[in-house]
Structures are given as structure tokens and as C-alpha cells.
Amino acid sequence: MARRYIWETPDEINMALANRVREIRRRRDITQQELSEKSGVSYGSLKRFESTGNISLISLTKIAVALEMENEIRQLFSDVTYKDIEEVIRGNR
């Protein structure tokens, strides 16, 4: 089996996502407090997400809906290519 190299840790990926959400929030001129109220996600959870990248999936979905980005959540894992021919075969059973 070929060795797989990971260039980003899960924490780094989460932090990059949090940074993108923060930039969209700022671009739309919405404060953390306003987004908290609009999404139903607590202010503390939203603040922690933007500073650490840690958030529950349901809270991330609520934030996406509040920012009118629900399609981005829906599209997660939708365009995943097959890893190898065996996966293609298993997927067609």
C-alpha cells in the first residue's frame, strides 16, 4: 500500500474553514453577535469557532444557512472521485 502524506492536519483544515467563514461574515458586514442571533448558535460557540476552528456540524450548518451558504454544506462530499477500480466495483453493487 502506498504511503499517504498529509499536508494539513484536521485542526489546520478546520481553522482555514473558520477563517473563510469569518471573512464572509465580515464582507457581509455582520457582527459575531448578529450572526449568533440570526443563526441560533450561541455567541460563545461562534467566537470559539472563529478563533479555534472547533464547532459542531449542526452549528456549522446553522451558520451556513444564516449566511445563505447552505448549498456549500450540501455539496460536501458530493464530488468525491473514486479512489481506485475496486471502489468503483463496490459502489456499483
VMD Tcl script that builds the backbone (N, CA, C; Angstrom):
set m [mol new atoms 279]
animate dup $m
set s [atomselect $m all]
$s set {name element resname resid chain x y z} {
  {N N MET 1 A 0.844 -1.181 0.000}
  {CA C MET 1 A 0.000 0.000 0.000}
  {C C MET 1 A 0.891 1.246 0.000}
  {N N ALA 2 A 0.553 2.206 -0.835}
  {CA C ALA 2 A 1.339 3.435 -0.937}
  {C C ALA 2 A 1.143 4.277 0.327}
  {N N ARG 3 A 2.183 4.927 0.705}
  {CA C ARG 3 A 2.130 5.784 1.877}
  {C C ARG 3 A 1.422 7.087 1.518}
  {N N ARG 4 A 0.522 7.521 2.373}
  {CA C ARG 4 A -0.245 8.740 2.149}
  {C C ARG 4 A 0.334 9.848 3.017}
  {N N TYR 5 A 0.643 10.965 2.383}
  {CA C TYR 5 A 1.186 12.102 3.111}
  {C C TYR 5 A 0.089 13.125 3.354}
  {N N ILE 6 A 0.014 13.602 4.566}
  {CA C ILE 6 A -0.993 14.587 4.933}
  {C C ILE 6 A -0.288 15.932 5.062}
  {N N TRP 7 A -0.735 16.875 4.244}
  {CA C TRP 7 A -0.092 18.186 4.231}
  {C C TRP 7 A -0.703 19.131 5.243}
  {N N GLU 8 A -1.954 18.920 5.609}
  {CA C GLU 8 A -2.610 19.743 6.613}
  {C C GLU 8 A -3.224 18.826 7.657}
  {N N THR 9 A -3.168 19.250 8.892}
  {CA C THR 9 A -3.815 18.480 9.953}
  {C C THR 9 A -5.308 18.809 9.947}
  {N N PRO 10 A -6.132 17.969 10.568}
  {CA C PRO 10 A -7.555 18.304 10.690}
  {C C PRO 10 A -7.775 19.657 11.369}
  {N N ASP 11 A -6.974 19.984 12.375}
  {CA C ASP 11 A -7.106 21.283 13.042}
  {C C ASP 11 A -6.806 22.430 12.081}
  {N N GLU 12 A -5.817 22.256 11.224}
  {CA C GLU 12 A -5.473 23.301 10.250}
  {C C GLU 12 A -6.583 23.474 9.213}
  {N N ILE 13 A -7.178 22.370 8.801}
  {CA C ILE 13 A -8.292 22.446 7.848}
  {C C ILE 13 A -9.475 23.164 8.491}
  {N N ASN 14 A -9.788 22.809 9.735}
  {CA C ASN 14 A -10.885 23.476 10.449}
  {C C ASN 14 A -10.628 24.963 10.613}
  {N N MET 15 A -9.389 25.324 10.922}
  {CA C MET 15 A -9.065 26.736 11.111}
  {C C MET 15 A -9.188 27.502 9.799}
  {N N ALA 16 A -8.784 26.886 8.703}
  {CA C ALA 16 A -8.925 27.534 7.391}
  {C C ALA 16 A -10.406 27.748 7.073}
  {N N LEU 17 A -11.249 26.780 7.402}
  {CA C LEU 17 A -12.682 26.922 7.195}
  {C C LEU 17 A -13.238 28.062 8.054}
  {N N ALA 18 A -12.836 28.110 9.305}
  {CA C ALA 18 A -13.286 29.180 10.205}
  {C C ALA 18 A -12.863 30.540 9.671}
  {N N ASN 19 A -11.656 30.631 9.144}
  {CA C ASN 19 A -11.182 31.897 8.578}
  {C C ASN 19 A -12.016 32.316 7.372}
  {N N ARG 20 A -12.379 31.339 6.527}
  {CA C ARG 20 A -13.214 31.665 5.365}
  {C C ARG 20 A -14.598 32.149 5.800}
  {N N VAL 21 A -15.184 31.486 6.788}
  {CA C VAL 21 A -16.493 31.904 7.291}
  {C C VAL 21 A -16.400 33.304 7.891}
  {N N ARG 22 A -15.346 33.577 8.653}
  {CA C ARG 22 A -15.164 34.900 9.254}
  {C C ARG 22 A -15.076 35.975 8.170}
  {N N GLU 23 A -14.307 35.689 7.116}
  {CA C GLU 23 A -14.166 36.663 6.034}
  {C C GLU 23 A -15.492 36.923 5.343}
  {N N ILE 24 A -16.283 35.895 5.126}
  {CA C ILE 24 A -17.608 36.073 4.513}
  {C C ILE 24 A -18.503 36.895 5.431}
  {N N ARG 25 A -18.471 36.587 6.729}
  {CA C ARG 25 A -19.268 37.349 7.703}
  {C C ARG 25 A -18.888 38.822 7.669}
  {N N ARG 26 A -17.591 39.097 7.672}
  {CA C ARG 26 A -17.123 40.487 7.652}
  {C C ARG 26 A -17.461 41.171 6.334}
  {N N ARG 27 A -17.308 40.452 5.236}
  {CA C ARG 27 A -17.603 41.005 3.923}
  {C C ARG 27 A -19.076 41.410 3.830}
  {N N ARG 28 A -19.914 40.669 4.520}
  {CA C ARG 28 A -21.346 40.969 4.526}
  {C C ARG 28 A -21.725 41.941 5.643}
  {N N ASP 29 A -20.705 42.428 6.351}
  {CA C ASP 29 A -20.887 43.432 7.403}
  {C C ASP 29 A -21.841 42.944 8.495}
  {N N ILE 30 A -21.587 41.718 8.972}
  {CA C ILE 30 A -22.373 41.119 10.049}
  {C C ILE 30 A -21.443 40.895 11.238}
  {N N THR 31 A -21.844 41.352 12.399}
  {CA C THR 31 A -21.035 41.130 13.601}
  {C C THR 31 A -21.228 39.690 14.082}
  {N N GLN 32 A -20.333 39.258 14.962}
  {CA C GLN 32 A -20.489 37.929 15.558}
  {C C GLN 32 A -21.807 37.847 16.318}
  {N N GLN 33 A -22.148 38.888 17.020}
  {CA C GLN 33 A -23.399 38.901 17.790}
  {C C GLN 33 A -24.606 38.786 16.862}
  {N N GLU 34 A -24.584 39.525 15.756}
  {CA C GLU 34 A -25.699 39.454 14.801}
  {C C GLU 34 A -25.816 38.059 14.183}
  {N N LEU 35 A -24.675 37.474 13.826}
  {CA C LEU 35 A -24.697 36.131 13.246}
  {C C LEU 35 A -25.178 35.108 14.275}
  {N N SER 36 A -24.785 35.308 15.515}
  {CA C SER 36 A -25.251 34.424 16.589}
  {C C SER 36 A -26.766 34.464 16.683}
  {N N GLU 37 A -27.325 35.653 16.684}
  {CA C GLU 37 A -28.774 35.804 16.789}
  {C C GLU 37 A -29.482 35.250 15.557}
  {N N LYS 38 A -28.937 35.517 14.393}
  {CA C LYS 38 A -29.558 35.082 13.139}
  {C C LYS 38 A -29.505 33.561 12.965}
  {N N SER 39 A -28.417 32.951 13.444}
  {CA C SER 39 A -28.218 31.514 13.244}
  {C C SER 39 A -28.758 30.654 14.382}
  {N N GLY 40 A -28.886 31.232 15.560}
  {CA C GLY 40 A -29.280 30.443 16.720}
  {C C GLY 40 A -28.104 29.727 17.368}
  {N N VAL 41 A -26.889 30.036 16.911}
  {CA C VAL 41 A -25.668 29.478 17.503}
  {C C VAL 41 A -25.219 30.460 18.578}
  {N N SER 42 A -24.879 29.950 19.746}
  {CA C SER 42 A -24.502 30.855 20.824}
  {C C SER 42 A -23.307 31.715 20.427}
  {N N TYR 43 A -23.274 32.903 20.974}
  {CA C TYR 43 A -22.170 33.833 20.709}
  {C C TYR 43 A -20.839 33.183 21.080}
  {N N GLY 44 A -20.798 32.493 22.215}
  {CA C GLY 44 A -19.562 31.839 22.658}
  {C C GLY 44 A -19.092 30.778 21.674}
  {N N SER 45 A -20.034 29.987 21.140}
  {CA C SER 45 A -19.667 28.954 20.164}
  {C C SER 45 A -19.143 29.573 18.880}
  {N N LEU 46 A -19.788 30.646 18.438}
  {CA C LEU 46 A -19.354 31.317 17.220}
  {C C LEU 46 A -17.969 31.937 17.401}
  {N N LYS 47 A -17.779 32.575 18.539}
  {CA C LYS 47 A -16.479 33.188 18.829}
  {C C LYS 47 A -15.381 32.114 18.908}
  {N N ARG 48 A -15.681 30.998 19.568}
  {CA C ARG 48 A -14.719 29.903 19.678}
  {C C ARG 48 A -14.405 29.315 18.297}
  {N N PHE 49 A -15.430 29.168 17.456}
  {CA C PHE 49 A -15.215 28.653 16.107}
  {C C PHE 49 A -14.252 29.544 15.334}
  {N N GLU 50 A -14.483 30.834 15.372}
  {CA C GLU 50 A -13.624 31.740 14.614}
  {C C GLU 50 A -12.199 31.801 15.163}
  {N N SER 51 A -12.016 31.486 16.423}
  {CA C SER 51 A -10.660 31.556 16.982}
  {C C SER 51 A -9.936 30.212 17.010}
  {N N THR 52 A -10.700 29.101 17.026}
  {CA C THR 52 A -10.047 27.786 17.121}
  {C C THR 52 A -10.372 26.842 15.972}
  {N N GLY 53 A -11.482 27.109 15.274}
  {CA C GLY 53 A -11.920 26.207 14.215}
  {C C GLY 53 A -12.809 25.084 14.716}
  {N N ASN 54 A -13.078 25.026 16.004}
  {CA C ASN 54 A -13.887 23.945 16.581}
  {C C ASN 54 A -15.355 24.335 16.657}
  {N N ILE 55 A -16.216 23.459 16.093}
  {CA C ILE 55 A -17.659 23.703 16.113}
  {C C ILE 55 A -18.360 22.390 15.785}
  {N N SER 56 A -19.583 22.247 16.260}
  {CA C SER 56 A -20.350 21.050 15.906}
  {C C SER 56 A -20.867 21.199 14.472}
  {N N LEU 57 A -21.159 20.084 13.853}
  {CA C LEU 57 A -21.669 20.118 12.486}
  {C C LEU 57 A -23.008 20.846 12.414}
  {N N ILE 58 A -23.895 20.625 13.381}
  {CA C ILE 58 A -25.197 21.296 13.351}
  {C C ILE 58 A -25.027 22.805 13.470}
  {N N SER 59 A -24.091 23.255 14.295}
  {CA C SER 59 A -23.853 24.696 14.425}
  {C C SER 59 A -23.258 25.270 13.149}
  {N N LEU 60 A -22.351 24.534 12.521}
  {CA C LEU 60 A -21.784 24.990 11.252}
  {C C LEU 60 A -22.878 25.102 10.195}
  {N N THR 61 A -23.786 24.143 10.167}
  {CA C THR 61 A -24.892 24.181 9.219}
  {C C THR 61 A -25.793 25.384 9.481}
  {N N LYS 62 A -26.081 25.662 10.743}
  {CA C LYS 62 A -26.910 26.820 11.092}
  {C C LYS 62 A -26.245 28.122 10.644}
  {N N ILE 63 A -24.934 28.214 10.816}
  {CA C ILE 63 A -24.192 29.403 10.384}
  {C C ILE 63 A -24.256 29.525 8.866}
  {N N ALA 64 A -24.071 28.414 8.169}
  {CA C ALA 64 A -24.130 28.424 6.711}
  {C C ALA 64 A -25.500 28.887 6.229}
  {N N VAL 65 A -26.565 28.401 6.842}
  {CA C VAL 65 A -27.917 28.806 6.462}
  {C C VAL 65 A -28.104 30.302 6.721}
  {N N ALA 66 A -27.648 30.771 7.867}
  {CA C ALA 66 A -27.791 32.188 8.207}
  {C C ALA 66 A -27.024 33.082 7.228}
  {N N LEU 67 A -25.918 32.581 6.698}
  {CA C LEU 67 A -25.125 33.342 5.724}
  {C C LEU 67 A -25.547 33.054 4.281}
  {N N GLU 68 A -26.645 32.304 4.137}
  {CA C GLU 68 A -27.164 31.912 2.822}
  {C C GLU 68 A -26.124 31.139 2.017}
  {N N MET 69 A -25.448 30.216 2.700}
  {CA C MET 69 A -24.423 29.369 2.092}
  {C C MET 69 A -24.742 27.885 2.298}
  {N N GLU 70 A -26.027 27.566 2.436}
  {CA C GLU 70 A -26.400 26.182 2.699}
  {C C GLU 70 A -26.004 25.240 1.569}
  {N N ASN 71 A -25.932 25.743 0.348}
  {CA C ASN 71 A -25.514 24.874 -0.761}
  {C C ASN 71 A -24.084 24.380 -0.582}
  {N N GLU 72 A -23.239 25.192 0.025}
  {CA C GLU 72 A -21.864 24.763 0.268}
  {C C GLU 72 A -21.823 23.580 1.226}
  {N N ILE 73 A -22.705 23.580 2.221}
  {CA C ILE 73 A -22.786 22.442 3.150}
  {C C ILE 73 A -23.350 21.227 2.413}
  {N N ARG 74 A -24.397 21.450 1.624}
  {CA C ARG 74 A -24.996 20.348 0.864}
  {C C ARG 74 A -23.996 19.693 -0.078}
  {N N GLN 75 A -23.064 20.455 -0.599}
  {CA C GLN 75 A -22.121 19.947 -1.587}
  {C C GLN 75 A -20.954 19.168 -0.981}
  {N N LEU 76 A -20.798 19.208 0.349}
  {CA C LEU 76 A -19.714 18.451 0.980}
  {C C LEU 76 A -19.794 16.989 0.566}
  {N N PHE 77 A -18.701 16.435 0.164}
  {CA C PHE 77 A -18.581 15.026 -0.212}
  {C C PHE 77 A -19.417 14.636 -1.434}
  {N N SER 78 A -19.921 15.606 -2.196}
  {CA C SER 78 A -20.777 15.257 -3.328}
  {C C SER 78 A -19.982 14.973 -4.603}
  {N N ASP 79 A -18.804 15.512 -4.734}
  {CA C ASP 79 A -17.995 15.309 -5.940}
  {C C ASP 79 A -16.726 14.520 -5.637}
  {N N VAL 80 A -16.862 13.495 -4.834}
  {CA C VAL 80 A -15.710 12.694 -4.444}
  {C C VAL 80 A -15.424 11.672 -5.545}
  {N N THR 81 A -14.214 11.726 -6.063}
  {CA C THR 81 A -13.841 10.779 -7.110}
  {C C THR 81 A -13.527 9.426 -6.488}
  {N N TYR 82 A -13.642 8.391 -7.308}
  {CA C TYR 82 A -13.308 7.053 -6.831}
  {C C TYR 82 A -11.803 6.955 -6.621}
  {N N LYS 83 A -11.432 6.285 -5.551}
  {CA C LYS 83 A -10.026 6.128 -5.194}
  {C C LYS 83 A -9.327 5.118 -6.097}
  {N N ASP 84 A -10.016 4.068 -6.453}
  {CA C ASP 84 A -9.434 3.030 -7.303}
  {C C ASP 84 A -10.549 2.212 -7.937}
  {N N ILE 85 A -10.204 1.291 -8.809}
  {CA C ILE 85 A -11.198 0.488 -9.524}
  {C C ILE 85 A -12.010 -0.397 -8.586}
  {N N GLU 86 A -11.394 -0.871 -7.506}
  {CA C GLU 86 A -12.126 -1.688 -6.547}
  {C C GLU 86 A -13.269 -0.893 -5.911}
  {N N GLU 87 A -13.032 0.370 -5.650}
  {CA C GLU 87 A -14.078 1.207 -5.076}
  {C C GLU 87 A -15.212 1.410 -6.085}
  {N N VAL 88 A -14.888 1.538 -7.339}
  {CA C VAL 88 A -15.906 1.651 -8.391}
  {C C VAL 88 A -16.781 0.403 -8.389}
  {N N ILE 89 A -16.136 -0.752 -8.344}
  {CA C ILE 89 A -16.860 -2.018 -8.368}
  {C C ILE 89 A -17.757 -2.136 -7.138}
  {N N ARG 90 A -17.217 -1.829 -5.968}
  {CA C ARG 90 A -18.025 -1.893 -4.732}
  {C C ARG 90 A -19.190 -0.916 -4.781}
  {N N GLY 91 A -18.972 0.224 -5.386}
  {CA C GLY 91 A -20.022 1.243 -5.461}
  {C C GLY 91 A -21.153 0.879 -6.405}
  {N N ASN 92 A -20.884 -0.028 -7.322}
  {CA C ASN 92 A -21.898 -0.433 -8.305}
  {C C ASN 92 A -22.614 -1.717 -7.922}
  {N N ARG 93 A -22.372 -2.241 -6.751}
  {CA C ARG 93 A -23.030 -3.490 -6.317}
  {C C ARG 93 A -24.449 -3.234 -5.902}
}
mol reanalyze $m
mol bondsrecalc $m
mol representation Tube
mol addrep $m
